[in-house]
């Protein structure tokens, strides 16, 4: 098929090879001189005043390990939900949970769900397992070579463990999972990462192993890459639904009918019916896992508390279930196998983010498992609140009232 000539369209879509009139100063360093030079290029004083305010200028140095090409900070409104009572294997108490979002009705919804859970005596929460993965891939000329390579790999665990743990004070290599696909071999290295979320930690550790493999393997791969997309890093995936990436937590609460009526203005029967219908809808849509809106809680919590917000893509995979108990109440549960949180490292030490973790009482070493259980309880609160809103016919009305100010 020959397309008609369109000079205007061709001109719009054709490559433009002239040099840009303005160029940014690119540097991983953060100095006031470099920031000033960037703003000279950007040349907008009103925008500069909004992003590079006096507090940001004063605190500028604290961001040096978290950002490149720094020009300022963005202020996201922070609300608080709670108290949320958690009766966990690591988290025990009433928590006020900071949530950073620009979505009206979100904090109000999680606050309502938190009050309901607390009124019922709290949510039981249990950390089931933890581990962060990285998955290099190796291509060979034949399946025979791939098999020989795997046979050698199986003799190297102790060496790999030593290499990995020489790169980190806190991480340790727990396991290696081998996957053969034709003449391709995928190795999934799983690590314990202590109180850090751990993505950078496992990347650096795996890179040390990867370099060793390329130098010493008796079977030389045709080509190889440090990550071959089997770990599920920052992507929704079915593999970790039955396993773990980060921290796997389950939480549940038992609610008598009168509390559902008082806080959600609906009934146990309707909540269960909604669960049945939306589970089928999720299956029809090809959803990985079944939940109403874990992503809302996770994104707002991750931003407030200095977590890697892109991990919401994988963390939002999980299962919500509603069941009517023999006594006529509601058993509501959530299972999240991909909670990627830390209480040290990353963005957790930045001023606002550290303040949010301190508000929870969960900043610093020894707190990451408790933080994961609180996150699971928060997601449970959100599931109850949003399902209650749909069942009571309040969902649209709440957004209309809170988002439009009417």
C-alpha positions as CSV (number, residue, x, y, z in Angstrom):
1,X,0.0,0.0,0.0
2,X,1.4,3.4,-1.0
3,X,0.5,6.3,1.3
4,X,-0.4,9.6,-0.3
5,X,2.3,12.4,-0.1
6,X,1.7,14.7,2.8
7,X,4.4,17.4,3.0
8,X,3.2,18.8,6.3
9,X,3.1,15.4,8.0
10,X,6.5,14.4,6.6
11,X,8.0,17.6,7.8
12,X,6.6,17.2,11.3
13,X,7.7,13.6,11.7
14,X,11.2,13.8,10.0
15,X,14.3,13.8,12.2
16,X,15.7,17.2,13.2
17,X,19.4,17.1,13.3
18,X,20.4,20.6,14.4
19,X,22.0,21.0,17.9
20,X,19.8,22.0,20.8
21,X,20.0,25.7,21.6
22,X,20.2,24.9,25.3
23,X,22.1,22.2,27.1
24,X,22.0,21.1,30.7
25,X,25.1,20.6,32.8
26,X,25.1,16.9,33.4
27,X,26.8,15.6,36.5
28,X,26.2,13.1,39.3
29,X,27.7,15.6,41.8
30,X,25.4,18.0,43.7
31,X,26.9,21.4,44.3
32,X,25.2,24.8,44.5
33,X,27.3,25.9,41.4
34,X,26.0,23.1,39.3
35,X,22.4,23.8,40.4
36,X,22.8,27.5,39.5
37,X,24.1,26.6,36.1
38,X,21.1,24.4,35.4
39,X,18.7,27.2,36.3
40,X,20.6,29.6,34.1
41,X,19.7,27.2,31.2
42,X,16.1,26.6,32.4
43,X,15.7,30.4,32.8
44,X,12.3,30.5,34.7
45,X,12.5,32.4,38.0
46,X,8.9,31.5,39.0
47,X,9.5,27.8,38.5
48,X,12.8,28.0,40.3
49,X,11.1,29.7,43.3
50,X,8.6,26.8,43.5
51,X,11.2,24.0,43.2
52,X,14.3,25.5,44.8
53,X,12.8,27.2,47.9
54,X,14.9,28.3,50.9
55,X,14.5,25.1,52.9
56,X,15.5,23.0,49.9
57,X,18.5,25.2,49.3
58,X,19.6,24.8,52.9
59,X,19.2,21.0,52.9
60,X,20.5,20.5,49.4
61,X,23.5,18.4,50.4
62,X,21.3,15.6,51.9
63,X,20.0,14.7,48.4
64,X,23.5,14.0,46.9
65,X,23.2,10.2,47.0
66,X,19.6,10.1,45.8
67,X,19.4,12.2,42.6
68,X,21.3,13.3,39.6
69,X,21.1,16.7,37.8
70,X,19.4,18.2,40.9
71,X,17.3,21.3,40.5
72,X,15.0,21.3,43.6
73,X,12.2,19.3,45.3
74,X,8.5,18.7,44.7
75,X,6.1,19.0,47.6
76,X,3.4,16.3,47.7
77,X,0.6,16.8,50.3
78,X,0.9,14.3,53.2
79,X,-2.2,13.1,55.2
80,X,-2.4,10.7,58.0
81,X,-4.7,7.7,58.5
82,X,-5.3,5.9,61.7
83,X,-4.9,4.7,64.3
84,X,-4.4,1.4,62.6
85,X,-4.1,-1.4,65.1
86,X,-1.7,-4.2,64.0
87,X,-1.3,-7.5,66.0
88,X,1.6,-8.9,64.1
89,X,4.6,-11.1,64.5
90,X,6.8,-8.0,64.3
91,X,4.4,-5.0,64.4
92,X,2.3,-4.6,67.5
93,X,0.4,-1.4,68.3
94,X,-1.6,1.5,67.0
95,X,0.0,3.2,64.0
96,X,-0.7,6.6,62.5
97,X,0.2,6.1,58.8
98,X,1.5,9.0,56.7
99,X,0.3,8.9,53.0
100,X,1.6,11.3,50.3
101,X,-0.8,11.8,47.5
102,X,-2.6,14.3,45.3
103,X,-5.7,12.1,45.0
104,X,-8.6,13.4,46.9
105,X,-10.6,10.8,49.0
106,X,-7.7,8.5,49.3
107,X,-6.5,9.3,52.8
108,X,-10.1,9.6,54.0
109,X,-10.8,6.1,52.7
110,X,-7.8,4.5,54.4
111,X,-8.6,6.4,57.6
112,X,-12.1,4.9,57.6
113,X,-10.8,1.4,57.0
114,X,-8.2,1.9,59.8
115,X,-10.8,3.0,62.3
116,X,-12.9,-0.1,61.4
117,X,-10.0,-2.5,61.9
118,X,-9.1,-0.9,65.2
119,X,-12.6,-1.0,66.4
120,X,-12.6,-4.8,65.8
121,X,-9.5,-5.2,67.9
122,X,-6.9,-4.9,65.1
123,X,-5.7,-6.9,62.1
124,X,-3.6,-10.0,62.6
125,X,-0.5,-9.8,60.4
126,X,2.3,-12.3,59.7
127,X,5.5,-12.0,57.7
128,X,5.7,-15.2,55.8
129,X,9.0,-15.0,54.0
130,X,11.5,-12.5,52.5
131,X,14.0,-12.4,49.7
132,X,15.1,-10.1,46.9
133,X,16.1,-11.5,43.5
134,X,18.2,-10.7,40.5
135,X,18.3,-13.0,37.5
136,X,21.2,-13.0,35.0
137,X,20.7,-14.9,31.7
138,X,23.2,-16.9,29.6
139,X,22.8,-18.0,26.0
140,X,24.7,-21.1,24.6
141,X,25.0,-22.8,21.2
142,X,23.1,-25.9,22.3
143,X,21.1,-27.5,25.0
144,X,24.0,-29.7,25.7
145,X,26.2,-26.7,26.6
146,X,23.4,-25.2,28.7
147,X,23.2,-28.5,30.7
148,X,27.0,-28.6,31.2
149,X,26.9,-25.0,32.4
150,X,24.2,-25.7,34.9
151,X,26.0,-28.8,36.2
152,X,29.0,-26.5,36.9
153,X,26.8,-23.8,38.4
154,X,25.5,-26.3,41.0
155,X,29.0,-26.8,42.3
156,X,29.7,-23.1,42.9
157,X,27.2,-22.0,45.5
158,X,29.7,-21.5,48.3
159,X,31.9,-19.5,46.0
160,X,29.0,-17.4,44.8
161,X,27.9,-16.8,48.4
162,X,31.3,-15.6,49.4
163,X,31.6,-13.3,46.4
164,X,28.2,-11.8,47.0
165,X,28.6,-11.3,50.7
166,X,32.0,-9.6,50.2
167,X,30.1,-6.7,48.6
168,X,27.6,-6.0,51.4
169,X,27.6,-5.8,55.2
170,X,24.0,-6.8,55.6
171,X,23.0,-9.0,52.6
172,X,23.4,-12.7,52.2
173,X,22.8,-15.1,49.4
174,X,20.1,-17.6,50.3
175,X,19.3,-19.6,47.2
176,X,19.8,-20.0,43.5
177,X,17.0,-21.1,41.2
178,X,17.9,-22.5,37.8
179,X,15.6,-22.2,34.8
180,X,16.5,-23.7,31.4
181,X,14.7,-22.6,28.3
182,X,16.2,-24.4,25.3
183,X,19.8,-23.2,25.1
184,X,19.2,-20.3,27.4
185,X,19.9,-20.5,31.2
186,X,18.3,-18.1,33.7
187,X,19.7,-18.0,37.2
188,X,17.6,-16.4,39.9
189,X,19.7,-15.4,42.9
190,X,17.7,-14.7,46.0
191,X,19.1,-12.6,48.9
192,X,18.2,-11.6,52.4
193,X,18.7,-7.8,52.5
194,X,18.3,-7.0,56.2
195,X,16.4,-3.7,56.8
196,X,17.1,-2.3,53.4
197,X,14.7,-2.7,50.5
198,X,17.8,-4.1,48.7
199,X,17.5,-3.6,45.0
200,X,20.9,-1.9,44.7
201,X,22.4,-4.3,47.1
202,X,21.4,-7.4,45.2
203,X,22.4,-5.8,41.9
204,X,26.0,-5.2,43.1
205,X,26.3,-8.6,44.7
206,X,25.0,-10.4,41.6
207,X,27.3,-8.4,39.4
208,X,30.3,-9.8,41.4
209,X,29.0,-13.3,40.8
210,X,28.2,-12.6,37.1
211,X,31.8,-11.4,36.5
212,X,33.2,-14.5,38.1
213,X,31.0,-16.7,36.0
214,X,32.1,-15.1,32.8
215,X,35.8,-15.4,33.8
216,X,35.8,-18.9,35.1
217,X,33.0,-20.9,33.6
218,X,34.3,-24.0,31.7
219,X,31.4,-23.5,29.2
220,X,31.6,-20.0,27.6
221,X,28.2,-18.5,26.8
222,X,27.7,-16.9,23.4
223,X,26.3,-13.8,25.3
224,X,25.0,-13.0,28.7
225,X,23.3,-10.2,30.6
226,X,23.3,-9.2,34.3
227,X,19.5,-9.3,34.4
228,X,17.3,-11.3,32.0
229,X,13.8,-10.2,33.3
230,X,12.9,-13.2,35.3
231,X,13.2,-11.5,38.7
232,X,10.0,-9.5,38.2
233,X,11.8,-6.3,39.2
234,X,9.3,-3.4,39.0
235,X,6.9,-5.4,36.8
236,X,3.6,-7.2,37.7
237,X,4.3,-10.9,37.4
238,X,2.7,-14.2,38.3
239,X,5.8,-15.9,39.6
240,X,6.0,-14.1,42.9
241,X,2.3,-14.5,43.6
242,X,3.3,-18.0,45.0
243,X,6.8,-17.1,46.1
244,X,8.3,-13.8,47.3
245,X,10.1,-10.7,46.2
246,X,10.8,-8.4,49.0
247,X,8.6,-9.3,51.9
248,X,5.5,-11.6,51.8
249,X,2.9,-10.7,54.3
250,X,-0.6,-11.8,55.0
251,X,-3.1,-10.0,57.2
252,X,-6.7,-10.6,58.3
253,X,-9.5,-9.1,60.4
254,X,-12.8,-10.6,61.7
255,X,-15.6,-8.1,61.6
256,X,-19.0,-8.5,63.3
257,X,-22.0,-7.3,61.2
258,X,-22.7,-4.3,63.5
259,X,-19.3,-2.8,62.8
260,X,-19.7,-3.2,59.0
261,X,-23.0,-1.4,59.3
262,X,-21.6,1.3,61.5
263,X,-18.5,2.2,59.5
264,X,-19.3,1.0,56.0
265,X,-23.1,1.3,55.9
266,X,-23.6,-2.0,54.2
267,X,-23.8,-5.7,55.1
268,X,-21.6,-8.8,55.3
269,X,-23.6,-10.4,52.5
270,X,-23.1,-7.6,50.1
271,X,-19.3,-7.4,50.8
272,X,-19.0,-11.2,50.1
273,X,-21.1,-10.8,46.9
274,X,-18.9,-8.0,45.7
275,X,-15.8,-10.1,46.3
276,X,-17.3,-13.0,44.2
277,X,-18.3,-10.7,41.3
278,X,-15.0,-8.8,41.2
279,X,-12.9,-11.9,41.4
280,X,-14.6,-13.2,38.2
281,X,-14.2,-9.7,36.7
282,X,-10.5,-9.8,37.5
283,X,-10.1,-13.2,35.9
284,X,-11.9,-12.0,32.8
285,X,-9.5,-9.0,32.6
286,X,-6.4,-11.2,32.9
287,X,-5.5,-9.6,36.3
288,X,-2.5,-11.1,38.2
289,X,-3.9,-11.6,41.6
290,X,-7.2,-10.1,42.8
291,X,-7.5,-6.9,44.8
292,X,-9.4,-3.6,44.7
293,X,-6.6,-1.0,44.9
294,X,-3.4,-2.0,46.7
295,X,-1.6,0.4,44.4
296,X,-3.3,3.4,46.1
297,X,-2.0,2.6,49.5
298,X,1.4,1.5,48.3
299,X,2.1,4.5,46.1
300,X,1.1,7.0,48.8
301,X,3.0,5.1,51.5
302,X,6.1,4.6,49.4
303,X,6.4,8.2,48.5
304,X,5.8,9.4,52.0
305,X,8.3,7.0,53.6
306,X,11.2,7.1,51.1
307,X,10.6,3.8,49.3
308,X,11.2,3.2,45.6
309,X,7.8,4.2,44.2
310,X,8.4,2.3,41.0
311,X,8.2,-1.0,43.0
312,X,4.4,-0.4,43.3
313,X,4.3,-2.1,39.9
314,X,5.2,-5.5,41.5
315,X,4.1,-4.8,45.1
316,X,0.5,-4.2,44.0
317,X,0.1,-7.9,43.0
318,X,-1.7,-9.9,45.7
319,X,-4.9,-11.5,46.9
320,X,-7.9,-10.1,48.8
321,X,-10.6,-12.5,50.1
322,X,-13.9,-11.9,51.9
323,X,-15.7,-14.8,53.6
324,X,-18.7,-15.0,55.8
325,X,-17.9,-16.7,59.1
326,X,-20.0,-19.3,60.9
327,X,-21.1,-16.5,63.3
328,X,-22.4,-14.4,60.4
329,X,-19.5,-11.9,60.5
330,X,-16.9,-11.1,57.8
331,X,-13.4,-12.5,57.6
332,X,-11.4,-10.2,55.4
333,X,-7.8,-11.0,54.4
334,X,-5.0,-9.8,52.1
335,X,-1.8,-11.5,51.0
336,X,0.9,-9.4,49.4
337,X,4.0,-11.3,48.3
338,X,6.0,-8.4,46.9
339,X,6.2,-5.7,49.6
340,X,9.4,-3.9,48.8
341,X,10.1,-1.7,51.8
342,X,13.1,-0.8,53.9
343,X,13.8,1.3,57.0
344,X,17.4,2.1,56.2
345,X,19.1,3.1,52.9
346,X,17.6,4.5,49.7
347,X,15.4,7.5,50.4
348,X,14.6,6.6,54.0
349,X,17.1,9.1,55.5
350,X,15.9,12.1,53.6
351,X,14.4,14.7,56.0
352,X,10.7,14.4,55.1
353,X,10.8,10.7,54.5
354,X,12.6,10.0,57.7
355,X,10.1,12.1,59.6
356,X,7.2,10.0,58.2
357,X,9.0,6.7,59.3
358,X,9.6,8.3,62.7
359,X,5.9,9.2,62.9
360,X,5.3,5.5,62.6
361,X,8.0,4.7,65.1
362,X,9.6,2.5,62.5
363,X,12.8,4.3,61.3
364,X,16.2,2.5,61.4
365,X,17.6,-0.9,61.9
366,X,15.4,-3.7,63.1
367,X,12.1,-2.2,61.9
368,X,11.6,-3.4,58.2
369,X,9.6,-6.5,59.1
370,X,7.3,-4.5,61.2
371,X,6.9,-1.9,58.5
372,X,5.9,-4.6,56.0
373,X,3.2,-5.9,58.4
374,X,1.9,-2.3,58.8
375,X,1.8,-2.0,55.0
376,X,-0.3,-5.2,54.7
377,X,-2.7,-3.9,57.4
378,X,-3.0,-0.6,55.5
379,X,-3.9,-2.4,52.3
380,X,-6.5,-4.4,54.2
381,X,-8.0,-1.2,55.5
382,X,-8.2,0.2,52.0
383,X,-9.8,-2.9,50.6
384,X,-12.5,-2.8,53.3
385,X,-13.2,0.9,52.8
386,X,-13.5,0.9,49.0
387,X,-15.6,-2.3,48.8
388,X,-17.8,-0.8,51.5
389,X,-18.2,2.3,49.4
390,X,-19.2,0.4,46.4
391,X,-21.6,-1.8,48.3
392,X,-23.3,1.2,50.0
393,X,-23.4,3.2,46.7
394,X,-21.1,5.9,48.2
395,X,-18.0,5.6,45.9
396,X,-18.9,8.2,43.4
397,X,-20.5,10.5,45.9
398,X,-17.3,10.5,48.1
399,X,-15.1,11.5,45.2
400,X,-17.6,14.1,44.0
401,X,-17.7,15.6,47.5
402,X,-14.0,15.5,48.3
403,X,-12.4,15.9,44.9
404,X,-14.7,18.7,43.7
405,X,-15.3,20.4,47.0
406,X,-19.1,20.3,46.8
